Amino acid sequence: MKECVFCNIVKTGNNNNEKEKNVILYEDDLVLITQATGSPVRGYLMIVTKQHINGFAELSKEELKHIEKLINIIKEFYKKYFHIDSILLEHGSTESGRHPQSIVHAHLHLIPFNFNEKIETELLIELHLKF
């Protein structure tokens, strides 16, 4: 069985990728925060659980509150220094039926994104959700 790339980063701080090394920006007993390697978006971060679980639904309420606090700190930083919002996506999957590029280890993608009212209106019109 192939070793989990995130478990390896948790254990060694290394993703075994010669082209792009992970940089751990924050670490505590529950999670680590690292730059998303290979992303064309500057400031794209991933929040990875240290425990190998499939999704964040497996965490306790206290653990989820801790992660929410970290997310809010990062989002405030984006707002204060870059005047930009962000999109948060959970990525995890089950062992069966997963996408081939998916990593079966709970992680969140925090992606800086300039999402303003004009963009929102155009998107909703394009999707025919608002007239």
Sequence and secondary structure as in RCSB ss.txt:
>XXXX:A:sequence
MKECVFCNIVKTGNNNNEKEKNVILYEDDLVLITQATGSPVRGYLMIVTKQHINGFAELSKEELKHIEKLINIIK
EFYKKYFHIDSILLEHGSTESGRHPQSIVHAHLHLIPFNFNEKIETELLIELHLKF
>XXXX:A:secstr
    HHHHHHHHS    SS    EEEE SSEEEEE TT SSTT EEEEESS  S GGGS HHHHHHHHHHHHHHH
HHIIIII  EEEEEEE   STT  TT  SS EEEEEEE   HHHHHHHHHHTTS  
